[in-house]
Amino acid sequence: MQPRTKASLLWGAIAALVFLVLVQGYTLLVASGPTIGILSKLGVSGVVGVCGAASSYALEGWLARSERS
């Protein structure tokens, strides 16, 4: 696996986990009312992870070029 791909997948995993932590914090603070189901949380975190991985893969070259300038 190329380092660029590996880094992008790790950033995607970080994005998904951060989303889950934020949702859990929201659930703990707002204890009253209906809660969000676990499958919904996992589904949205998967979408966030894929978007995070794709955007980090797409923007890595641009960021590397801007750092050299």
C-alpha positions in Angstrom: 0.0 0.0 0.0 1.3 3.4 -0.9 2.0 5.9 1.9 -0.5 8.4 0.5 -3.3 5.8 0.5 -2.4 4.6 3.9 -2.4 8.2 5.3 -5.7 8.9 3.7 -7.3 5.8 5.2 -6.0 6.7 8.6 -7.4 10.3 8.4 -10.7 8.7 7.4 -10.7 6.5 10.5 -9.8 9.5 12.6 -12.7 11.5 11.1 -15.2 8.7 11.8 -14.0 8.2 15.4 -14.1 12.0 16.1 -17.7 12.1 14.8 -18.7 9.2 17.1 -17.1 11.0 20.1 -19.0 14.2 19.3 -22.3 12.3 18.9 -21.7 10.5 22.2 -21.0 13.8 23.9 -24.2 15.3 22.5 -26.1 12.3 23.7 -24.7 12.7 27.2 -25.5 16.4 27.4 -29.0 16.2 26.0 -30.3 13.2 28.0 -34.0 14.1 27.6 -35.9 13.3 24.5 -35.5 10.6 21.8 -31.9 9.4 21.2 -30.2 8.6 17.9 -30.0 4.9 17.2 -26.7 3.1 17.0 -27.1 2.0 13.4 -27.7 5.7 12.4 -24.6 6.7 14.2 -22.5 4.0 12.6 -23.9 4.8 9.1 -23.2 8.5 9.3 -19.8 7.9 10.8 -19.0 5.6 7.8 -20.0 8.4 5.4 -17.9 10.9 7.4 -15.0 8.5 7.3 -15.2 8.0 3.6 -15.5 11.7 2.9 -12.6 12.4 5.2 -10.4 9.8 3.5 -11.4 11.0 0.0 -10.8 14.7 0.8 -7.4 14.0 2.5 -6.3 12.0 -0.5 -7.4 14.7 -2.9 -5.9 17.6 -1.0 -2.6 16.0 0.0 -0.9 17.0 -3.2 -2.2 20.5 -3.0 -1.0 20.9 0.6 2.4 19.5 -0.2 2.8 22.0 -3.1 1.7 24.9 -0.9 4.2 24.1 1.8 7.1 24.1 -0.6 6.2 27.7 -1.8 
